[in-house]
Structure formats: C-alpha cells, structure tokens
C-alpha cells in the first residue's frame, strides 16, 4: 500500500463518530405522544460532548494517525494496509477505480478493512472515502448506474433533480459501506480553457453553482454520506492541471468574494461538513505557500472569515453520518 500523504487540518472533532449509523430520523419529543404532559424543563447542566471525551482517551500517536487518509493498491488487503491501520491508526482510506474493478471484490475489501480497524483499541471508525462526482470522475464499479456530469445537472437548473442526484450517489456509496464522498465541486467554471474543471463544475455563474452544488451536497447528507465540497478557494479560473503542475491565480480577495468564494460561503452557511483545499498558488493572498499549505487561506480566510468549523448545523437526527464524523478543513496535497 502506498501512503498518499493526505494531511488534514482536521482538529479531530469526528462529529457523530459514536452513532451507529442507523436511521435515527424519528420524533424525540415525547409530548407528541402525551399532549397533556408538561414541557420538559431545560437543563442548566452543560451537555456532554462524546467527541471531546473520546479525544481525551486517544494517545498523541492515535490523534496524529487520525489526520492521515491513505490510498492503497489492488483489491485485497495486504500487510502494508494492515500495518497502516494497526501501527499508524490512519483515519481512513480513499479508494480509486483500481480498488473497485468488481463490485463483489470491492465489498469484500471494504469489509476486511473495517474488520481490521474494529480490532483497534481506539474504537474510532474509518473514513471510507471515494471521488464520485458523476460524469468523468467516477470510481465506483462499472456495473453501477452512471451519473451525468455536474454541467449537465447544472444546465437543468432543477434543484430538486440535483438533490435526487445526490441521493442516488449517496445510495450507491452507502450500499458499499462507504461514508465519505469528495463532492460536490463548487468551483465556478469562469475559464473556458480550464483543463481540470470544465464540465465538473455546475456552471459559470455563482448562483447556479451555489444552488445546484448545495442541493447535491444535501442529497448526499440525506443518505448519511459526508460530502466534501471542493476546491477552496476556487479552482475554476486556472489554465494548468494541478495534478501535474502548480496553477497560479492572480486574483485578489475582492475578486474572490465577488465570484469564487460565493458558493463556498453559502455551502458553509447551509451546513457543509468538510472542505477540500485546492492545490493552487494565489500570490495576492499568500505569496509563499499554495492554498493547500497556506494558513492565511485555510485558517484566516476559511475558518475565521467564512466561519467554517466543520460542526454540522443540521439537527442531531440528521448528523449520524454512517457512524463517522464530519471533519475539518483539508489542508493537504491530495488533488481530485
């Protein structure tokens, strides 16, 4: 297994990591069953946070391990994969097409990894993640239904359809026991010569990207899949593929606030669980570090100015994300 250095600025808050992943969308108000009962007195005692309690139990080594998302080769668990879980306590695994050539083999692989992780004393479940945007970015076995590209979805301007697209992707991932998807793309495709975004974007207007992208995000959340919106602070106006080079984007903060940041700001306000950072250099924002390593972009802009905390703003019954948690801003070098 190759370790593909996916370092998260995650803060390890693992929201909901002690939920069972079962559907808990039920009415918890007992007054509905007994209309004559009095309203419960609001407790003045501080609520316990199981995430913070769990953090106190983890060693420093275990906490560091939870910041790593590892990639692997092949369709079977080898000794290297076992070591990453048993010795290094990795937080999760990202799967590509080479891991999922066959649906039955893929399911066996996922179950084997979960079984190995279940033996860890930390008791923290794995992030089981994949790039499944639809269109040309699809990693799931070829036997599954193909999802149209983001542009085709965006062209419909049908928010209900976009939510259903998120539901369909979520159902596919959930059926395999996966719990995280690096989607939707919230880049505004403002550069027609962009070699890496193109029809992966929902459009070239902020309102379409915001409306349709957030609808897909919510569709995934409805199926207990953690959506990872990307590529912050905006990969839509690049002319270099960041998989093979470092794009330079010479926009200042005023331009970003007018265009690129709009969908991300709205998604955060609507309860985005996770944000992937783009591997681009923005010298007018940070001259020395690409966004993926920039404290100015990740901390100052994303966290402080846009208020991203990673804590879901949905009701608790909708925050049981398949037994794992929402996480924090990704500040690593993974690009998709």
ZAMARGU-4260 file (C-alpha; in steps of 0.2 Angstrom, whole numbers, plus 5000, padded with zeros to 4 digits):
<rodrens>
0) 5000/5000/5000 | 5007/5017/4996 | 5004/5031/5008 | 4997/5046/4998 | 5001/5060/5010
5) 4984/5066/5013 | 4986/5078/5028 | 4971/5085/5036 | 4969/5101/5046 | 4956/5091/5054
10) 4956/5095/5073 | 4949/5078/5075 | 4932/5083/5081 | 4924/5067/5072 | 4906/5074/5074
15) 4894/5059/5077 | 4908/5046/5077 | 4899/5036/5091 | 4882/5035/5082 | 4878/5018/5075
20) 4874/5024/5058 | 4857/5018/5058 | 4842/5029/5053 | 4838/5039/5068 | 4826/5052/5060
25) 4812/5050/5072 | 4802/5061/5083 | 4811/5063/5100 | 4798/5074/5108 | 4788/5064/5120
30) 4774/5077/5121 | 4768/5071/5104 | 4763/5055/5112 | 4756/5064/5128 | 4748/5080/5124
35) 4744/5084/5142 | 4762/5082/5148 | 4771/5097/5153 | 4786/5104/5143 | 4802/5097/5150
40) 4812/5109/5160 | 4828/5115/5150 | 4843/5108/5159 | 4856/5120/5165 | 4869/5107/5165
45) 4882/5108/5151 | 4879/5094/5138 | 4892/5081/5137 | 4902/5081/5121 | 4906/5062/5117
50) 4919/5068/5104 | 4929/5078/5116 | 4928/5064/5129 | 4935/5052/5115 | 4949/5064/5111
55) 4954/5063/5129 | 4956/5044/5128 | 4967/5044/5112 | 4986/5045/5113 | 4996/5058/5103
60) 5001/5044/5091 | 4982/5039/5088 | 4977/5058/5086 | 4991/5060/5073 | 4986/5044/5064
65) 4968/5051/5063 | 4975/5065/5052 | 4980/5053/5038 | 4970/5047/5024 | 4979/5033/5015
70) 4977/5026/4997 | 4980/5008/4993 | 4984/4997/4978 | 4974/4982/4972 | 4958/4974/4978
75) 4964/4965/4993 | 4971/4970/5010 | 4990/4966/5011 | 5002/4968/5025 | 5006/4986/5022
80) 4987/4990/5023 | 4986/4981/5039 | 5001/4990/5046 | 4994/5007/5042 | 4979/5003/5052
85) 4986/4993/5066 | 5003/5003/5069 | 4998/5020/5062 | 4980/5022/5066 | 4976/5030/5050
90) 4960/5040/5050 | 4953/5032/5034 | 4956/5026/5016 | 4952/5033/4999 | 4948/5021/4985
95) 4950/5023/4967 | 4945/5013/4951 | 4959/5001/4953 | 4952/4996/4970 | 4935/4993/4963
100) 4936/4983/4947 | 4922/4971/4953 | 4908/4975/4965 | 4909/4959/4975 | 4928/4961/4977
105) 4926/4979/4982 | 4913/4975/4995 | 4925/4961/5002 | 4939/4974/5003 | 4929/4987/5012
110) 4923/4974/5025 | 4940/4967/5028 | 4947/4984/5031 | 4933/4988/5043 | 4936/4972/5052
115) 4954/4975/5055 | 4950/4993/5061 | 4937/4986/5073 | 4951/4977/5082 | 4959/4994/5087
120) 4958/4999/5105 | 4954/5017/5099 | 4937/5012/5094 | 4937/5026/5080 | 4929/5020/5064
125) 4937/5023/5047 | 4933/5036/5034 | 4929/5026/5019 | 4930/5038/5005 | 4929/5040/4986
130) 4929/5053/4972 | 4911/5051/4965 | 4906/5067/4956 | 4897/5059/4941 | 4902/5062/4923
135) 4921/5058/4920 | 4925/5057/4938 | 4918/5041/4944 | 4927/5027/4954 | 4913/5015/4958
140) 4912/4998/4949 | 4906/5000/4931 | 4891/4989/4934 | 4883/5004/4944 | 4872/5017/4936
145) 4882/5031/4928 | 4878/5049/4934 | 4878/5064/4922 | 4892/5077/4924 | 4889/5092/4935
150) 4887/5103/4920 | 4873/5093/4913 | 4864/5094/4930 | 4868/5112/4932 | 4861/5115/4914
155) 4844/5109/4920 | 4843/5122/4934 | 4832/5110/4943 | 4836/5110/4962 | 4825/5095/4965
160) 4834/5085/4952 | 4851/5090/4959 | 4845/5084/4977 | 4840/5067/4969 | 4857/5066/4960
165) 4865/5067/4977 | 4853/5054/4984 | 4857/5042/4970 | 4876/5044/4973 | 4873/5043/4991
170) 4863/5027/4989 | 4877/5019/4979 | 4891/5023/4991 | 4880/5018/5006 | 4876/5001/4998
175) 4895/4998/4998 | 4898/5004/5016 | 4907/5020/5011 | 4904/5035/5021 | 4913/5050/5013
180) 4912/5057/4995 | 4924/5071/4988 | 4910/5080/4980 | 4902/5091/4975 | 4913/5103/4965
185) 4909/5121/4970 | 4921/5129/4958 | 4914/5142/4946 | 4920/5137/4928 | 4925/5155/4924
190) 4939/5150/4912 | 4934/5140/4896 | 4952/5135/4894 | 4952/5126/4911 | 4960/5109/4909
195) 4955/5101/4925 | 4937/5108/4930 | 4927/5110/4914 | 4911/5100/4915 | 4915/5095/4933
200) 4908/5112/4938 | 4889/5115/4938 | 4891/5131/4928 | 4900/5148/4925 | 4888/5158/4936
205) 4889/5159/4955 | 4870/5157/4958 | 4869/5141/4948 | 4884/5133/4956 | 4878/5138/4973
210) 4860/5132/4970 | 4864/5115/4962 | 4880/5111/4971 | 4872/5114/4988 | 4857/5103/4983
215) 4869/5089/4978 | 4878/5091/4995 | 4861/5090/5004 | 4856/5075/4994 | 4872/5066/5000
220) 4869/5071/5018 | 4852/5064/5017 | 4859/5047/5013 | 4872/5048/5028 | 4887/5052/5017
225) 4899/5065/5021 | 4901/5077/5007 | 4917/5086/5004 | 4915/5102/4995 | 4929/5107/4984
230) 4941/5115/4978 | 4943/5130/4990 | 4945/5145/4987 | 4941/5141/4969 | 4949/5131/4955
235) 4938/5137/4941 | 4950/5150/4933 | 4966/5140/4931 | 4975/5135/4915 | 4986/5122/4922
240) 4981/5105/4928 | 4985/5105/4947 | 4988/5086/4946 | 5004/5089/4936 | 5009/5107/4940
245) 5005/5122/4951 | 4992/5134/4944 | 4995/5152/4948 | 4979/5163/4951 | 4982/5181/4952
250) 4965/5186/4960 | 4964/5197/4975 | 4952/5195/4989 | 4939/5207/4982 | 4938/5196/4966
255) 4937/5180/4977 | 4922/5187/4987 | 4913/5193/4971 | 4915/5176/4962 | 4925/5161/4968
260) 4920/5161/4987 | 4901/5164/4984 | 4897/5145/4983 | 4908/5140/4997 | 4901/5154/5009
265) 4884/5148/5005 | 4888/5130/5007 | 4896/5133/5024 | 4880/5143/5029 | 4870/5128/5024
270) 4880/5115/5035 | 4895/5109/5024 | 4904/5096/5034 | 4920/5096/5025 | 4930/5107/5013
275) 4944/5102/5002 | 4958/5114/4999 | 4964/5117/4981 | 4982/5115/4976 | 4984/5132/4968
280) 4996/5147/4972 | 4987/5164/4975 | 5001/5176/4977 | 4990/5191/4981 | 4983/5181/4996
285) 4999/5171/5001 | 5015/5174/4991 | 5024/5160/5000 | 5013/5144/5000 | 5000/5136/4989
290) 4982/5136/4996 | 4984/5118/5001 | 4998/5123/5014 | 4993/5141/5017 | 4987/5146/5035
295) 4981/5163/5028 | 4969/5153/5016 | 4964/5139/5027 | 4964/5147/5044 | 4962/5166/5041
300) 4950/5165/5026 | 4941/5149/5028 | 4939/5147/5047 | 4940/5165/5053 | 4932/5175/5039
305) 4919/5162/5032 | 4916/5154/5049 | 4919/5136/5044 | 4920/5125/5059 | 4915/5108/5052
310) 4902/5106/5065 | 4885/5101/5056 | 4872/5114/5058 | 4858/5101/5055 | 4848/5093/5068
315) 4856/5079/5078 | 4845/5065/5069 | 4852/5070/5053 | 4870/5071/5059 | 4873/5052/5062
320) 4884/5051/5046 | 4886/5032/5044 | 4895/5030/5061 | 4909/5043/5057 | 4910/5061/5059
325) 4911/5077/5050 | 4928/5084/5049 | 4938/5100/5047 | 4946/5109/5033 | 4958/5098/5022
330) 4974/5107/5020 | 4984/5093/5011 | 4991/5089/4995 | 4978/5077/4988 | 4970/5084/4972
335) 4955/5077/4963
</rodrens>
